[in-house]
Structure formats: structure tokens, C-alpha cells
């Protein structure tokens, strides 16, 4: 099986690049395809059928990833819009505070985008969607304590991302003042 898969890697890589237009994403896509193929129970024995089967797996993984990303993006947009609307209606905010809220939301959005998928997932499930620790533990099939520790690490990672962005912005601002 491994040899048969290795013989198809060049073609899979080219096809993955065609789909993603990005070398890193293409490499990840091929890797995910290979993992799915290696754990599959019913593998075609005919070489042509095997090749077609691999390319179908790769294509399915690509579209699954697109759907997942679209869902995450839609959720974040909705959360950002809801947050801005709630702030405008309930707090009587002035223009400065509305702009500051937008900046804060964008900073969180950027920070989330830089996190590992597993960290982003736990934050979204608990902090944004509102699932309980027990619900997330059941969903992810891990103990509640694991959910709590993953959430803590994910929150710290998000805060670090936001702090780094703030530091970079302060540096850019100071450089701009010198000119």
C-alpha cells in the first residue's frame, strides 16, 4: 500500500496545488489524503481504480476543508456584526468607542486566525457559541479536564497573539513618528 501511494504522490501534489494555489496548503492536503488512504478498509486492488480513488479522496478533503473554513468565517463575521450592533444599541457609544470596538474585534479575529485549528475550535465552541465544558468534552470525546486545560492554553495563545500585534503596531507607530 505504501509503495502504491508513493507512486501517486507527484500527481496528487500537482492536483492539490491546482486546487489550493498554495504550496503549504497543497502539501497539507496531500498529507490528509494519504492519512485517509492509509487507514481505509476497502482499498481498490486495480491500479487505475486505486489512482482514481486517491484523487477522489484528495478532492473530497479539499472541499471538506473549504466548507469548514466557510463555516468558521461566517460564524466570525456574524459574531463581529452582532457584537457591533449590540454595542451600538445598548450602550449609547460615541464614535471613538465604536471604532475602538471594531479595532478590538479585528484584533481578536486576526489573533484567532493565527492560532492552531484545535485552539481556535475550543475557543469558538466555548467562548463564542456558548457550549458548556461537558458538551464540548462529549463533542470532542475527551475528559472535561482536558477541555479546561486546552481552553486555558488557547486563551493564553490568543492573548499572546493580540499582545504581539499591539507591540508590532506600537513599533510601526514610533517608526512613523521619526520620519
C-alpha positions in Angstrom: 0.0 0.0 0.0 2.8 2.5 0.9 4.6 1.9 -2.4 1.4 2.3 -4.4 0.7 5.6 -2.6 4.2 6.8 -3.0 3.9 6.3 -6.8 1.0 8.7 -6.9 2.4 11.5 -4.7 3.7 13.6 -7.6 0.3 13.6 -9.3 -1.5 14.2 -6.1 0.8 17.1 -5.3 0.2 18.8 -8.6 -3.5 18.3 -8.4 -3.5 19.7 -4.8 -1.6 22.8 -5.9 -4.0 23.3 -8.7 -6.9 23.3 -6.2 -5.3 25.3 -3.5 -2.8 27.6 -5.4 -0.6 27.4 -2.3 2.4 25.0 -1.8 1.8 24.7 2.0 -1.9 24.1 1.7 -1.3 21.6 -1.1 1.3 19.7 1.0 -1.2 19.6 3.9 -4.0 18.4 1.5 -1.8 15.6 0.2 -0.8 14.6 3.7 -4.5 14.5 4.8 -5.3 12.4 1.7 -2.5 10.0 2.4 -3.7 9.5 6.0 -7.2 8.8 4.9 -6.0 6.3 2.3 -3.7 4.5 4.8 -6.4 4.0 7.3 -9.1 3.0 4.8 -10.5 -0.5 5.0 -11.6 -1.0 1.4 -8.8 -0.2 -0.9 -9.2 -0.8 -4.7 -6.8 -3.5 -5.9 -6.8 -2.4 -9.5 -4.1 0.3 -10.1 -6.3 2.6 -12.2 -9.1 2.3 -9.7 -6.7 3.0 -6.9 -5.4 6.1 -8.6 -8.9 7.4 -9.2 -9.8 6.6 -5.6 -6.8 8.6 -4.2 -7.7 11.7 -6.3 -11.3 11.5 -5.2 -10.1 11.4 -1.6 -7.9 14.4 -2.2 -10.8 16.3 -3.8 -13.2 15.4 -1.0 -10.7 16.5 1.6 -10.3 19.8 -0.2 -14.0 20.5 -0.4 -14.5 19.5 3.2 -11.8 22.0 4.2 -13.5 24.7 2.2 -16.8 24.1 3.8 -15.2 24.1 7.3 -13.4 27.4 6.6 -16.5 29.0 5.1 -18.5 28.0 8.3 -15.8 29.4 10.5 -15.6 32.6 8.5 -19.4 33.0 8.5 -19.5 32.4 12.3 -16.8 35.0 13.0 -18.5 37.6 10.7 -21.8 37.0 12.5 -20.2 37.3 15.9 -18.4 40.5 14.9 -21.6 42.1 13.4 -23.7 41.0 16.4 -21.2 42.5 18.8 -21.1 45.8 17.0 -24.9 46.0 16.8 -25.3 45.2 20.5 -22.7 47.8 21.4 -24.4 50.5 19.3 -27.9 49.8 20.6 -27.4 49.2 24.3 -24.6 51.4 25.4 -25.0 54.7 23.5 -21.4 54.6 22.4 -19.6 57.6 20.9 -17.8 57.3 17.6 -14.4 56.8 19.3 -15.6 53.8 21.3 -17.4 52.3 18.3 -14.1 52.5 16.4 -12.2 51.1 19.3 -14.6 48.1 19.5 -14.1 47.5 15.8 -10.4 47.5 16.3 -10.6 45.1 19.2 -12.9 42.8 17.3 -10.5 42.8 14.3 -7.5 42.2 16.7 -9.3 39.1 18.1 -10.3 38.0 14.6 -6.6 38.2 13.5 -5.4 36.5 16.6 -7.9 33.7 16.2 -6.7 33.2 12.6 -3.1 32.7 13.7 -4.0 30.0 16.3 -3.8 26.3 15.6 -7.1 24.9 14.5 -7.6 22.9 17.7 -7.1 26.1 19.8 -9.5 28.1 17.6 -12.0 25.3 17.8 -12.1 25.1 21.6 -12.4 28.9 21.9 -15.2 29.2 19.3 -17.1 26.3 20.9 -17.0 27.6 24.4 -16.4 31.3 24.3 -18.3 32.2 21.2 -21.0 29.6 20.7 -21.5 29.0 24.4 -21.2 25.2 24.8 -20.5 24.0 28.3 -17.3 22.2 29.2 -19.3 18.9 29.4 -20.9 19.4 26.0 -17.5 20.1 24.4 -16.0 17.1 26.2 -18.7 14.9 24.7 -18.3 16.5 21.2 -14.5 16.1 21.2 -14.6 12.8 23.1 -12.1 14.0 25.7 -12.3 14.4 29.5 -13.7 17.7 30.9 -10.3 18.4 32.5 -8.7 18.2 29.0 -11.2 20.7 27.7 -10.5 23.1 30.5 -6.7 22.9 30.1 -7.0 23.2 26.3 -9.2 26.2 26.7 -6.8 27.8 29.1 -3.9 27.3 26.7 -5.9 28.6 23.8 -6.9 31.7 25.6 -3.3 32.4 26.6 -2.2 31.8 23.0 -4.9 34.3 21.8 -3.8 36.9 24.3 -0.2 36.4 23.2 -1.2 36.9 19.6 -3.1 40.1 20.4 -0.1 41.4 22.6 2.3 40.7 19.7 0.1 42.6 17.3 -0.1 45.5 19.8 3.7 45.5 20.1 4.1 45.5 16.4 1.7 48.3 15.9 3.4 50.4 18.6 6.8 49.9 16.9 5.3 50.9 13.5 3.8 54.0 15.0 7.1 55.0 16.6 9.0 54.5 13.4 6.4 56.5 11.6 6.8 59.4 14.1 10.6 59.6 13.5 10.3 60.3 9.8 
